[in-house]
Amino acid sequence: MNGALVIAIDGPAGAGKSTVGRAVASQLDLEYLDTGAMYRAVTFAVLRRGVDPHATDEVARVAEAIDLVIDDDGVFVDGVDATVDIRGREVTGSVSAVAANSAVRSEMVDRQRSWVLEHGGGVIEGRDIGSVVFPDADLKLFVTASPRIRAERRVAEIGGDVDEVEASIIERDRKDSTRSDSPLLEADGSTTVDTTGMSIDEVVAHILTMLPAEGADDRSTVR
């Protein structure tokens, strides 16, 4: 990436990737991109247009056509603030189908790579970042936690029944891990970080010790 520092963070839903990714980016004065929000944004647009999330070609056309902005102010789809809606039950129930669409993934990967070029590197979080999008990232991490802990964290954020959320998370893991295009997996050369029993500060401190020395020096790392 021409000297740009790229940190790829992958892992299952609810493992704390977003919180960790934002904190690491802040410490390193880097931009942060939640690629999961991109797939949720496409799902939001698909549902808003009344398109069946399983209609492969129609969903692909939506992904290619939408104006998508993700920044510190939120997630905007065709000028509509979708920051809250993309985390709702309707989008959550359909995002796996949309994310499994190969044409959608191709479009989002192109946008993710363009984003990194525009921002001169960054912390990019998702499910196939180290394996597909940036296999040559300076640091590749697989952040995970037990399904129960992930369910408890999700319920603390948005409410619900822990047992039901845990079952949903396990099913989401199964779908993400078995899809044919860019399945969720630990990329070659990645380091697994299990956040079970760890605070966010502890996780971030641990990750910062893994930074390549040259990249750390270039960025004057921790502020």
N, C-alpha and C positions, 0 to 999 in steps of 0.2 A: 504493500500500500504506500510505497514511496516515502517510508519513514514515519507514516502516521501510526499511532498506537491503537491497535484494535484488540479489544477484550471481548471474547464470545462467552456468553453465559447461557447454558441450556439446562433443561430440567423439567420435571412434571409440574402440573398445575398445583398451585398452593404451596410450593416449596420455599417461597420467599425470594424468588429470583428478582422480581421487580423492586422490592425494597432494598435488597442487597445491591442490585445493579445501579440504582439511583445514588445510593450512598457511596459506592466505589467511584462512580463518575464524578460526584461532588468532590471527593477527596483528591482526585487526579485532575480536576478542572477540565473534564472531558464532557462531551455531549452524550446523552443517553437515549436509546431507542428501544421501546417495548414492541417487539414485532408481533406479539400475541394480540396487542391492541389493533394492529393492522388487519388481522384476520377477523377480529370481532367487528371492526368497522365495515369490512366488506359484508359480513353477515347482517349487520344493521341495515346496510343499503339494500341488500337482497330482500329482507323482510319488509322494508319500507316500500319497496316496489311491488310487493305481492308475488315475488318469484319463489318457486319451490327451491329450498336449499339443496335438494338432490338433483335439480335440473342442470346438469353439467355445463352445457353450452351457454345457457342463459346466465348462469352464475358467473361464468368466465367473462362474459361480455360486461357484466356489471363491474367486476374487478378491474377490467381494463379502462372503463369509462369514468369511474368516480374520481372526484377531486378530493384527495385525502391529505389532511394536515394534522400532524401530531407534534405538539410542542409543550412548553411549560404551562400553557393556558388550558390544555385539554386535547380532546380528539374531535376533529371537525370533518364531517362528511358532506360534501357538496354544500358547504357553508353552514350546515346545521351542527350545533353543539351536541355531540353524541357521547360525551364523556361518561355520563351516568348510565345511559341506556345500554351501552356495550357491555356493561357488567350485570345487566338484568337477566332474569331467568329465561326470557324468550331467546335472547341472543346466545346465552350459555347453552341452551338446549340444541341449538342448530350449528354452532361454530365448528364442531368436529366434522360435519358433512362438508361444509364450505372449505375448511382447511385441508381436507383430503383431496380436493379437486386439483389435479396436476396443473391445469392452466392457471388457476388462481395462484398456486404456489410459485409458478414461473414468473408471473407478473409481480408478485410481492418480493421475490428474491431480487429482481431487477431494481425495484424501488429501494430496497434495503442497501444494495451495493451503491446505488447512486447517492443515497443519503450519506454514506460513509465518505464518499469522495467529496461531497459538498461540505461536510463538516470536518474534514481532515482527521478522520479516525473517530473513535468513540467506544462506548460500552454498549454492546448490542445483546439483547436478551430474547430468548425464544426457545424453540425445540429442535431446530436443525441448523443453528448458527455455526457451530464448530464443525459439524459434519458436512454441510452443504454450502452454506452462504459464504462463510469465511474459514475454509479449512486451513489456511495459513495464518490465522490470527496469532498475535503475539502471546496471548494467554487464553487457553480454552478451559472452561470450568463446567462441571455438571453438578448443579446444586439440587439437592434432594432432601427429603425428610419422610418419616413414616406417614402412611395414609391417614392415620388417626390424628397425628399432630397437624397435618395439613388441613384436615376437616375442622379441627378446633380453631385454627387460625382463621379460616374462611368464615365460620359462624360468628366469630368475634367481630369480623368486619361487616358482614351483611346480614347476620341472623340466620335462623333456620335450625333444623334438627341435626345434631352431630352425626348420628347413625346414617341418616339419609344422605347427608353431604359426603360422608366417607364412602358410601356405596357409589355415589355419583363420581367421585374422584377415581376410585378403582376402575370403574367402567371407562372413564375418560383416558386413564393410563393405558388400558387395554386397546382402545381404539387408536390412540396416538402411536403406540408401540408396534401395532400390527398393520398399519396402513402401508400401501405399496410405495407411495411417493414420500420420500424424506421422513421415515419413521423416527419417533423419539428414541434416541440411543446415546450412549456415551461415545463421543467422537474419539478417533485415534489421537493420542497425545493429550487428552483432556484429563483434568484432575477432579476427582469427585469430592464434593464438600457436603457432608451430611449436617444439616442445620438443626437436627433434633437435639434439644437440650442446650442449644447455643443461643445467645442473644445476638441481635443484629450487629452490635459493636464488635463482638467477638468474631463473628463471621467475616466482617469487613477487614478487621485487623489481620486475620489469617490470610485472606486473599492478597492483601497488600504485600505480604512477605513473599508472595510467589512471582511478583512482577519481574520481568527481565531487567537486568541491571541497566542496560543501555536505554531502554524505554523509560525507566524510572528517572534516570539522570536527565534525559531530554525534557521531561515534563516537570522536573523539580517536585516530584510526586506529592507527598502528603502536605496539605496546608495546615 
